[in-house]
C-alpha cells in the first residue's frame, strides 16, 4: 500500500476477525504500529500473524493484546500498553461490538445489559482511556464503529440500535468537546457485510442473496475491507479537517427513504 499512517501508534479493538482484522491489516500496510485487541486471544494472535505474513518494506508492526472491552480496568491496561511500549497513542479505533437479533419483548435484562456493555460501555471506556493520554499531547484521533441500526430502526435489534445510536452521539460529543484541544472523533456506520453469519441467514431465504443485493443501490454486500479503507482515511492526516461526522459505508442504503413498496399500474 503506502505510508498514509506512517509512525502512528494505533489500537484497534475487536480486531481478531472481520472489520477489525481487515483494519489491522490495512493500518499496518500504511505504516501504522497496530496493537491488535480482541477478547479472543487466538483471534488476535492470528491477525498479528497475517500482518506479519503480508508485511512489506515500510509496513508497521503489530502486537496482540487480548482484553475484554467491557471491563474498564482491562481497557486502561490496553491503552497503558501503547504508552508504555511506544510513548503515546495516536489512533484509538473502538470497533468491538455485535449482537444477534432478538425480540424486544422477550429479551432478558441480563441480555440487554450485556448488549449495552459491549456496544456502548466498551466504546466509552476506550474513548475515555484514550482521551486521558491524548489530551496532554493535544493530538489524537478516535474512531468508532456504529451500525445502520443506530441510524434507524431494525427489527429485533432494539437494544443494539440503542447502543449504536449512543455511539453516534458520543462520537459527536467528543469532537465538539475536545476539538479545541487537538482531538478528532469520527464514526463509521457499516452497511450489511458479507460475513459468515449474515450469509448463513441469507441462505435460509429462497434467493436471499440476490433479493437482498437488489435492494442495495450499488447491488452488492459490503466487505470488511470497505470499512478498513474508510478508517484509514479518517485516521490519516488527509482527514485533518474532518471531525464529528458519521460516515455510512453501506452502498447507498441510508440514502433511500423507506417508502412502502407496491406495484404501480401500467401506464
N, C-alpha and C positions, 0 to 999 in steps of 0.2 A: 504494500500500500504506500503510505507516505510518512510524514513526520508532523502531522497536524497536532498531535498531543505529546510531542517530544518532551520528556522530562517531567511530565505531570504525574503526581502521585495520586492514585485513584483507588477507591474502594467500590466494589460492585456487589451488592447483596443478592442472594438468590441466584448466584452465578454457577451453580452446579448443573444447570440444564437450561434449555430453552432460550429465552431472551437474554438472560444473564450470561449464559455461556457464550452466545454469539457476540454479545457486547464485550466480554473479556477478550475474546479473540481479536475483535476489531480494534479495541483500545490499544492492546499490545502491539498490533501491526502498525499502529500510527505512532508508536514510540512511548506510550504511557507505561509506567510501572503499575501493575494491577495486583491488588490484594483481593483474591477470589474468596468471597464468603458464601457459605451455604450451611444450612443446618445439617445436611448430609455430608459428612467428611469425605466419603468416597467420590461423591459427585464433584466436590470442589477440587479434589486431587486429580480427577480425570480431566477437568477443564485445564488445570495447570499443565498436564502432560500434553494436551492438544495445543496449548500456546507454545510450548517448547518445540513440539514437532513442526509447527507452522512458522517458527521463528526464521527471520532473515536478518541481514545486516540492518541495523537501525531499529529492530523490534525491541520493545520493552520487556522486562522480565515479569514473571507472575509468581505469586506465592499463595498457598491455600491457608485460609483461616476459618475453620468451622466455628459457627456460633449461631445461637438462636436469637433472632432479632426481636422476639417478644420479651426478652429479658434485658432490661436497661443496663445491668452490670456487664453482661456479655457484649453489648453494643459499645459500651465505654471502653472495654478491653480491645475490641476490634479497632476502634479509632486510635487508641493508645499505641497499637502495633504500628500504625503508619507514622506517628510522630516519633516513636522510639527508634524505629529502624531507618526512617528516611528524613526525619526532621520536620515534616509538615504533611498536610493533606490538601490537595488542590481540587479534587473532584470527589463528591460523595453521591453515588448513584443508588438511591433507595428503590430497589427493583423487586425485592422479595414480596410475594403475595400469592393469592389464589383462593379459590373456593369451588365447591361443587353445587349445582343447582339444588335447591330445597324449598319446599313450600313454606311460606312465611308463617302461616298459622300453626304448622306442625313443628317448627324449629324449636329446639330446647334452648333454655337460657345459656347453658354451657356451650352449645354450638355457636350461638350468637356472639357470646363473649370471645370465643376463640377466633372467629372470623374478624372481629374488630381488632383483636390483639395483633394478628398478623398483618392485616391490610391497612390499618391506621396507626395503631400504637407503635408498631415497629418502624414505620416511616417517621413518626415524630421523634422516637428515640434516636434514630440515625441522624436526623436533621439537627436535633439539639446537640448531640455529641460533636458533630462536625462543626457547628457554629462556634462552639467553645474554643476550638483550635484554629479556626479560620479567622475569626474576628480580630485577634491580636495582630495578625499579619495583614489585615484589611484586604484580603483576597481569597476568593473561593467560588466554586460552582457546585450547586446542589441540584441534582436531577431526581425526579420521582416518576414512578410508573403508576398511572391510574388505569382506567378502562372505559369502554363505551358505556358500561353500566353506571359509571359515575357521572356521565353526561345526560343520560336519560334512563327511564325505567326498562329493566329487562325482567321478564317473568321468572320467578323463583330465585332471584338474586337480590332481594331487597337489602339484606344485611351487608352483603358485599358491595352493592351500589352505594349504600350509606357511607361505608368506609372510604370508597374510592372518591365519592364527592367531597368528603372531608380532606382527602389528599390534595384535591384541586385547590381548595381554599387555603390549605397550609402552604402550598407552593406559592400562591399569590401573596399571602401574608408575609412570608419570608422575603420575597422580592421587594415588597413595599417597605418593610420594616428595616431591612439590613442592606438594601441597595446603596444608601448613602455611605455605608461602611465597607464597600467593596465586594459584596456578596451578590452573585446572580443565582436565581432559582427558577427552574422551568419544569413543566410537567409533560410527559409523553402519554398519549392515550392510544394504545394499540387497538386495532380492529380485530376481527376474527382471524386467528392464526391457524395454520395447517398443522397443529400439534397432534400427537398421537391420540390424546383424549378426545379432542374435538373431531378428529377424523373417525374415531370409533363410534361416536354419537351419530355422525352423518351416515355411517354405514347401516345404521338401524332404520333409515328412512329410504324408501324407494326413490332412486335418482337424487339422493340427498345432496351430494356434492354439486352436481350440475344445477339443481334448483337453487341452492344457496348462492353459488357463484353468479347466477343470473341476476340476483338482487344486489350484487356489488357493482358499482359503476365501472370499476376497472376490470371486472369479470374474472377475479381470482382471489384466493385467500392470501393473507399476509404471511410473511416469514419472519423468524427472529432476526434475520439479517436486515430486514427493512427497518426494524426498530433500532438495531445497533447503528446503522448509518445515520439515523436522526440523532441518536445520543452523541455520536462522535462530533457532529456539527455543533450541537448545543454546548458541549464541553470544551470546544476549541475556541481559540481567540477570534475566529471568524464571527462568532456569535457574541462578541463583547458588548453589543448594544441590545441584546435580546434577553429579556428578563420578565418574569411574571406572566408567561403565556402558557396555554395548553395547546399542544400540537397533536391533532388527531392524525394518526398514521393508520388509516382504515380504508383506503381505496375509494374514498368519497362517500362512505356510508353516512357520516354525520352531516353531509351537505344536503341530504334529502329530507323533505318534510313528509312525515309518516301518514299520508292520507289513506283512507280505506281504499282497497283495491276492488274494482268491479269492471265488468265487461261493458264497453260502450257500444251502442247500436251502430250498425254500418251506416255510413252517410251516402 
